[in-house]
C-alpha cells in the first residue's frame, strides 16, 4: 500500500481517540493524536499534516477556537469537525467558519475513512486548480523535479505555500531560489496580490531605506515626491528579499520590525503604516556564521528562518540534467524541434557546475544559438571545455603585486574590458558578469564608464 498522508486527530475521549487512531493507521494513514485543543495546536505542523480531525467539545480550547487558529495558520489544510449526533446547527456553523466537513458521533470505521478520503480528494483538487491558476497568472516558473529529493522539496514548498509562514530559501548561487519564492507566492492565498522582488545587494546602501520602506515628500534633499516603498507596494502579496545576507546592519533592525509586527516606518512620516505581506528571503551565505561574526542580527535570523527550504546544488541532482536541458531547449527555441543527444547529456553530467542551474541554462542558450541543424550533440560543445570541469577564471592571471592594488580600480577595469569584449552591449556584459543590468548601469555611472559610441 502506498504511503498515505499524515493526519492530526484531536479528541479528548481516550477510548474514542484510541479507536479512531487504530482505524486510520490500519488504513495506511500516519496519525498524530492530542487530547486537548492547546495540545493539538502545539502538535499541528502545516508542512506535515494534510488534514485535521477535531472534536467540537474540547478542554482548554474548543473545536471552533481550534478551527479559527488553524484557518489563520494554514487556510488550505482541510479540517473535519466531529460533533454530537443531531447537532446540525453547530455543524453548519463549523462549515461556515471553514471546516470542509463534519462527522457526527457515533461513527463507524467506514464512515470515518470515507469522510477523510473525500476531504483529501477535495484538497488535492483545490491544489490542482491553484496550480493551473498560478501558471496562467505568469508568476510561477516551472521547476524540474524528477529526483526523489527534489520531489520531496517541492512537496514541502507546496505545503508551506498554504500558510503565511516566513520562509528562508538557502542554496548556492544559481540553484533557483527565486523560482521557489515565486512558487510559494503563486500557490498561496496571496496569489492574486503582487509579488515584489528586492535584490538587497543591488540597491545602493544610501537608498535602501527609502526603497524598502518609502519616504514622504521633502524628507531629504531630492525627495521631490513621496515614495511608497517596496513593502507597501507588496500589500496583500509577497515580498521576496533576495541576497538578504548582504543587507547592512543599519537596515536590519527596521526590517525586523516589518517582519515581526507588519509595521513599516516610512521616512518622514509621523506614524508607522500597517502592511499585510508574506516575507520570503533568500541567501547563498551562511547566516549563522554572519551572526557569529556580528554582521547579521540574530533576532532577525530567527524571524526569517521560521521555515528553511534548502536547495541542493546541481552536482547533487545530476540525474535532472537531461530533463533540465530538454526544458531549456524547448523554452529557448519554441519554434524549432531540436532533439538532444543522450551523449550530450552524459557529457554535461560529467562536468562541474559551480554556477548550478543558471550556468547550465547559459550553456543551453549557446548550444541553441549555434546549432544549424535539428539535433544538439556533444560536438556542439566548445572543444577546449569538453569533459572538463569548470575553468577557474583567475587561473592565468598574473601574480598579485606585492605593494597591493585598488579593488575599485580593478572592478572598473574589468567592467571596461567586458564591455569592450561585448561591443558595448550593456545587457550582454551584465549577463557575462552575472549581475542584473541595472546594477552594471549603476556601476558604469559610478566609475564614469561610457559605452562605445555613446
N, C-alpha and C positions, 0 to 999 in steps of 0.2 A: 504494500500500500504506500503511495507517495506521501511525503511529509505534508501534513496539514498545518495551518497557521496556529499561532499561539493565541489563546483566549484568556480573558480575565473574568473570574466569577466572584461576585461579592454577595455573600449570603450569610446571615447571622445564625441560621438554624444548623447546628452541626450535622444532623442526620441528612437533612436536605442537601447540604453542601457536599457531603461525602458521596451521596448517590449521584448527584449531577456531575461531579468531577470524575467518578468512575465511568459513567456512560460516555462522557465527552472523550476521555482518554482511550476508552475501548474503541471509539470511532476514529481514532488517529489524531485527535487534536492535542496540542500541548495546553496545559491549563495551569494558571496561577490563581490561587484562591485566597480570599480575605473574608474576615468575619464582620468588619465594620466599615463604614464609609471612609473615615480617615485612613484606615489601613489600606483600603482599595485604592484611594487616591495616591498614597505613597508608593504602592506597587505599580501603578499604571505607568507604562512607557509607550509613547506613541510610535517609537521606532520598532517596538517588539509586539505589541498587542494589536491584532487585526479586528477584534470585536470584544465588547464588554457586555456581560450579563449582570444585572444588578437587581436585587430585591428593592421594593419600594420602601419598606419599613426597616430601617437600619439604625443602630445606636450611633450616636455622635454626629453623623451627617446622613440624612435620609437619602433615598434614591433620587429624588428630584434635585436636591442640592448637589449630589454627586454628578448627576446628568449635566447640570449647569457648568460645573467645573470642567468636565470632560469636553463639552462643546467649545469652551474657551480654549482649552489646550490643544485639542485635536478634533476640529469640526468634521473631519471626514471619516473618523473611526466610528463604525456603527455601534449603537447601544440598544440592547433589548431590555425592557423593563419587566420585571417579574412582579405581578400584582395578585392580590387576593381574588378568589373566584367571584365573578359578578361585579367587580369594581370597575365598571365601564367608564364612568366619568373620569376617574383617575388615569385610566389607560389613554383616553383621548387627550387629556391634558399633557401627559408624558410625550405623546407623539407630536403634539403642537409645539412642545419645547425642544424637539429634536430627536427623540427616540425613533428608531426605524421600525420597531415592532413591540408588542407586549405579549407576555406569556402568562396566562392565568394559572394559579395554583388550584388544585394539584395538577401536575402534568406528568405524562409518561415519557419514556425514552424516545420513542419515535417523534412525538410532538416537539420535544426539545431539539432533536437533531434537524428536523425539517425547518424549524424557525431559524436556527443558526445557519444552516446551509443557504436558505433563502436570503438572509441578511448579507451574507458574504458575497453571494452572487450579485446582489444589487450594488454592493460597494465596488465590486470589480467592474461592473458595467459603468458606474459613475466615473471610475478612474479612467476607463477607456474613452468615455465622452470628453473628459477634461483633456486627455492626451490629444485627441483629434482637434479640439478647440485650440489647444496650445500651438499645435503645428500650423493650423490655419492662421493664427494670430501673428506668426512670424518671429516671436521672441525666441522660442526654443530652437536649438540646432541639434541635428542627430548626433548621438554618441554611440560609437561601435562598442558592443559588449558581447563578444562571443565566448570569452573565457568565463569560468565559474566565479573567480574573484571579482571581475567587473560586473557580472550579473548581480552578485550579492551587493556590490557597492551601489548600483543603480536602484536596487530594491530598497536599500536604506535611504537613498536620496528621495525616492517617491514617498516613503513613509514620513520622512521629516517634512517634506513639502506640504503635507496636510496640516502641519502645525504652524505656530508663529515663532518657533524657537529660533534664536540667533545661531547662525551656523558659521564655523570656521573651516574653510576649504584649504587644505595644505597639499603641497606637492612641488616637484621641481618645475622650473620654467618650461612652458610648452606642453604640459600634461593635460590641459583642458579645464582649468579651474573656472574660467568664465562660462564654459558650456554647462558645468554643473550648477552654477549660480542661476543661469537662465532657465534650466530645467526646474530648479526649486521654485522660481517665480511662476513659471508657466503652469505648473501643476498645483499651485496653491490657490486659496480662496481670493488672493490678490491679483489673479492673472489678468483681470480687466483693468487694473491700475498700472501706473508707469513702472518701468524697470530702468533705473538710473545707475550708470556705471561711473565710478570715480577712481581714477588711477592716482593713488596717493603719491607716487614718485614723479608724476608728470606735471604736477602743479607747483609753480614756484612757492617757496615757503611763505613769502610775504603776502601771497594771495590766498593761501589755503583757507584761513578762517572765513574770509568773505565768500569764497567759492562754496564751501561746505555749508555754512550757516546763514549766509546772506548779510546784507547791511542796509541801513537806512540812508536816504539821500543826505549828503553833506556830512557823513560820519568822518570822512577823511578827505584829504586833498585828492581831487579827481573823481570823487563819488558824486557824479552829477545826477544820478538817478538811483533809486532803490534797487536792490537785487535780492531775489527770493532765496537763492542758495539751493544746492542740490537736495538737501534733506526735505525742504518744503516742496520742492518740485516732485519729490517721490511720495507725497502724501497719499496714503491708502495703497501704496505699492511696495516695491522692494528697492533698497539701496545696496549696491554691490561695491564694497570697498576693496579694490584690488591693490596688491602690494602694501598691505596695511603695516608691515614691518618697517616701511620707510617713513611712516608718519612721525613728525617731530614731537618730542615730549611736550612742548608747549601747547600743542593742539590736542594731545591725547586726553587731558582732563576734561575738556569741553565735549569731546566725543563720548567719553564715559557718561556724561550727564544725559546725552541724547539716547544712548543705548539703554541706560538704566531707568530713566524717568520719561523718555519720549518728549523731552522739552528742549527746544532749540533757543539758545541765547543769541539773538540777532544783534550784530554790531550796531550800536547807536540806538537800540530800542529800549523802551522803559521797562518792558516785561517780557518774559520768555514766551515762546509760541509753542503750542502743543502740536505734535505731529504723530500720525499713525503710520509707521513704517516698519517693515521687516528688514533686519540688517543681516547681510551675508558678507563676510570678509574672506580674503584670500591672501596667502603669502607663500613664498618659497624659502623664507627664512625660518630659523628655529627661534620661535618667540620665547620659549623657556630660557634659552641661552641669552637672548636680549634682555629678559627680565633680570637674570642673574648679573648681567653687566650694567644694570641700571639704565638701559636705553629704551625700555618699554615698561609701562605701568602694569604691575601685577594684577591690580583690580580690574583693569580694562581687559587684560588677557583672559581672566576668568569669565568676564561677562561675554566676551566674544566666543569663547570656547564652550558654549553650552552643549553643542553637538559638533564633533570634529569629523570631517569627511576627508580621508587621506587618499589622494590619487596616486596610484603606482606609476613609476617611470615606464617608458616604452620597453626598456630592456627586460622588464618583468612581465610583459604581456606580448611576447614575440609572436604568439600564435594569432594575434589580431592584426599583424602587419598586412597579410593578404586581404582581409575584409576592409581594412583602412585604405589601402592603395586603390582597391576597386571603387570604393565610395568616393574618394578624392577624384579619381579619373572621371567618374560619371558626372561629378559636380563641375569639374574644370572644362569638360568637353561635352556638354549635354547634347550637342548636335551631331556628335560623332560616336560611332560604335567601336570603341577601342578595346581590343582584347588584351589581357595581361598574362604574360607567360608565367608559368609556375617557377621557371628558372630565375626570373627576375625577382619574384617574391622570396625565393630561397636566398638569393644574393643579398637582398635588402635585410633579411633576417640575420645574416652573419655580421652585419655592421654594428658599430656602436652608435647610439643615438643620444648624444648629450643634450640636443635640442628637443628631444622627445617627439611628440606627435606633430608639433609645429614644424620641426625640421623635416619630418617625413612628408608633410604637405608641400613644403618648398621643393623637395626633390621631385615629387609627382608633378608639380607645376612645370618644372623644367622638362621632364620627360614628355609631357603632353605638348608643350610648346615646340619641341624639336622633332617630334615624331611626324614623318611624312606619310607613313602607311596606316594600316588599321590594327597594328599589334605592337605593344610595348615589350621589349625584350631586354635582357641583361646587357646586350651590346649597346643599348642606348645610354647606359650609364657612363660617366666620364671614365676613360681607361685608367687614369692615374689614381682613381679612388676605388676602383672595383675591388671588392673583397677586403678592403682596408677599413680600419677603424676611423673615427672622426679625426681629421687633421687638427693639429694644435696650431692656431693662428699665430702664436708667438714663437714657433719653433725656429724660424730662420731670422728672427730679429737680432740686431747687433746687441752686444752686451750692454747692460745699463752703465751709464757714466758714473765714475767714482764720485764726482762732485755733486751728483743729484740732478734732478730735472723738474720742470714745471708741469704738473698734471694738467693745468688749464691749457698751456701751450700744446701739450701732447694731444689733448682732445680736439683742439682747434685744427691741428694739422691732420689728424685722422679724418675729421669731417671734410676738410678741403680735398684730401686725396680720394675719398669715397665719392664725393660729388663729381670730381674730375673723371673718375672711373665710370660713373653713370651718366656722363654727358650733361651734368647739371640738373638731372631729373630728381627732384626732392623726394617724391614718393618712392622711387626705386632705391635711392640712397637710404631712406628711413627703413625700408624693408631689409636692406643689406645689413644695416646696423642693429636691426631687431628692436627698434623703438617706434612709437607712434609718430606719424608725420608731423603733428603739431608740436611734439617735443623737439624734433630736429629743427623745425622752423624757428622755435623759440631760441634754441642754442645758436643757430645761424645769426639771428638778430643780435644775440648777446655778444658774439665774437665779431660782428660786422662782416660776416661772410656773405658775398653776393653770388648768385648763380651766374654761370657763364651766359653772357648775352643780356643780362638784366641791367 
